[in-house]
Structure formats: C-alpha cells, structure tokens
Amino acid sequence: MNIYKRKTPADLGKAAGKEAADAIQSAIKHRGEANIILATGTSQFETIKSLLAHKEIDWKKVTMFHLDEYLGLDITHPASFRKYLKERFVDKVAPLKSFHFIDGEKDPIKETERLGKLIRENPIDVALVGIGENGHLAFNDPPADFETEDPYLVVDLDEACRKQQFNEGWFPDLNAVPTRAISMSIRQIMKSKKIICSVPDSRKAEAVKSSLENEPSPEFPASILQQHPDCSLYLDEASASLLDPSTAVND
Ligand SMILES: N[C@@H]1[C@@H](O)[C@H](O)[C@@H](COP(=O)(O)O)O[C@@H]1O
C-alpha cells in the first residue's frame, strides 16, 4: 500500500483524482474501456471534483458501479447516494457507457443478485473508496465479512456509522438514518485492479491509525486494504495526525 499525506483535503483530492484519471486513461488505452467504482460521502467531494477536471477522459467508454446505498431511501432524499452520484458525477459526465446504481427501494435480495451478475461480467479497473469513522469500508461495519464471495450484501448499519451520517448533516435526526443498506462486499472491492482511498479530516484519524497499525482483521474493516497489491491511500494532515512515526508515509 502506498500512503500519501497532503496538506489539505483539496490537495488530497487533487492527487487522488489525478491517479484515478490516469488509471481510467490507461484502461481505455489498453482495453478500449474502463470500469470504475465510485463511493459517496464528504470524503469523496474533492476527489470527484478533481477527477471531473480531467477533460481528457472519454466518459463514453466508462462504466460506473456504485459502492453502497441505504435501503428504503427515495432518490430525492438529501442523503440518497444515488442522488449524490447523479448530481455530482453522472449528470456532469453524461453520457457514460453505462452506470449501475444500487436501488435501495427494490427487493434487496433481487437487487444484490442483479448487480452481482453485472459486476462479475465487468472486472473493475479502479475503485474510489473512503473509510468511515468506525473503520468501515463501503457499508461493511465491524466486524466485517472478509470471506463471502457474494459481490453485494444486505447489511445492518451500526450506531457509530449511523451517528456519523447524522453528524455530517445528511439527516434531520438519528432516527431518520436507515438501519440497513446494500453494500459491495469486502472481497468484491478487493478484486479491483487498483484502489484509491481518500480519507480527509481529523474525524478519521483514529480509524486511519487502526486500519494501518493493526494486522488485517474484520474488527478494522479497512485494514484489509493493506493486502491489496495496488492500493493508494490519500490522507491530509488531520487524518494522518495520530499515525505512529514508524508508519511509512510519502509526503
Ligand atoms: N457509505 C459511505 C461510503 O461510500 C464512504 O466511502 C464511507 C466514508 O464516508 P464519508 O465520506 O461520509 O466520511 O462511508 C460512507 O458512509
């Protein structure tokens, strides 16, 4: 894993977006198309903004998969991840070759099966992900399932995860945060050829430390990223602030 520290969230996003753009360009050059996974949340704001600034990308050759979505949330709800991706990405790059939203209002088992078939047919070139305050990867809260081969799972959201969503201002109160979601599985994320993980903010400093300074374990879901052959983790000064000086960080 390559760990990069940048001064601000904007610097972090610029570097992560550039690496993502290069990976997309490389896939298009070698295979004629690129398959990507996008995450949502505040940690992706600057990375997606930077990715969109790379006008050289031919988005008609790009297929997008969606990392996670709440169950039962309408696409017009401010916290809907489909709304987030539609407004912040899909509408801005249209037309994509294709995009595959997770519809959390459909029968969840059928939806996981539908998407699972699609992603198995479309190996991922680059996945953009974040890490939650509780160390989650996508919506795989601890202890995460490191074993299942199912590409998408129906998951319960823990209290820490739901509190983070409320504190970030996406919901009017904690009770309004759904208790279940569909998440891409850990093993499916790990199948991506490249993973670019953007993690700004002091709120994430504890999760970053536990993900990097423990052996990979379901108790620290994002710790699995240590085992990926091509993963770049982008931090800012705040999210890197608790790291042990012995942790190898590229400034
Ligand atoms: N489910 C989303 C993920 O798509 C995101 O990568 C991660 C970090 O979240 P945030 O960017 O809001 O800090 O967890 C969120 O809850």
The ligand as a Gaussian input file, in Angstrom:
#p B3LYP/6-31G(d) Opt

LIG

0 1
 N      -21.137000       4.540000       2.871000
 C      -20.286000       5.643000       2.586000
 C      -19.096000       5.206000       1.777000
 O      -19.451000       5.214000       0.412000
 C      -17.929000       6.088000       2.099000
 O      -16.812000       5.710000       1.353000
 C      -17.532000       5.975000       3.563000
 C      -16.884000       7.208000       4.116000
 O      -17.881000       8.162000       4.389000
 P      -17.667000       9.721000       4.381000
 O      -17.078000      10.053000       3.077000
 O      -19.019000      10.349000       4.544000
 O      -16.768000      10.018000       5.501000
 O      -18.626000       5.647000       4.320000
 C      -19.855000       6.230000       3.917000
 O      -20.714000       6.000000       4.929000

